[in-house]
Amino acid sequence: MDIEQLVATVLTIVGSGGVAAVIVKWLDRTKTSASAGKIDAEAADVIQKASSEVVAMMGEQLRQALTRITALETSIATKDLKIKEMDIEIAHLRSQIRKMENGK
């Protein structure tokens, strides 16, 4: 084997190894991209499910708050009516007191 054959053999081995390395690197990058895409899809699914749960929970809390607001508004209206009735009664009692004071 002379120097030319040796150089040719070394170049063939190095050259094919270089091509193989490039192919392996490209395949790894493709695999990594596919894995990243899969991870992104899984993350998006988790985020979507979590946000759906949060929206459902907030919807329930909103319904409960609206029910409580309605009950409080009813209670306020009832108390306002009672206050008006008591104001009328107080006015009537004051009128009676004045009559009694003037009648003495």
Secondary structure, DSSP 4 states (H G I P E B T S, - for coil): --HHHHHHHHHHHHHHHHHHHHHHHHHHHHHHHHHHHHHHHHHHHHHHHHHHHHHHHHHHHHHHHHHHHHHHHHHHHHHHHHHHHHHHHHHHHHHHHHHHHHH-
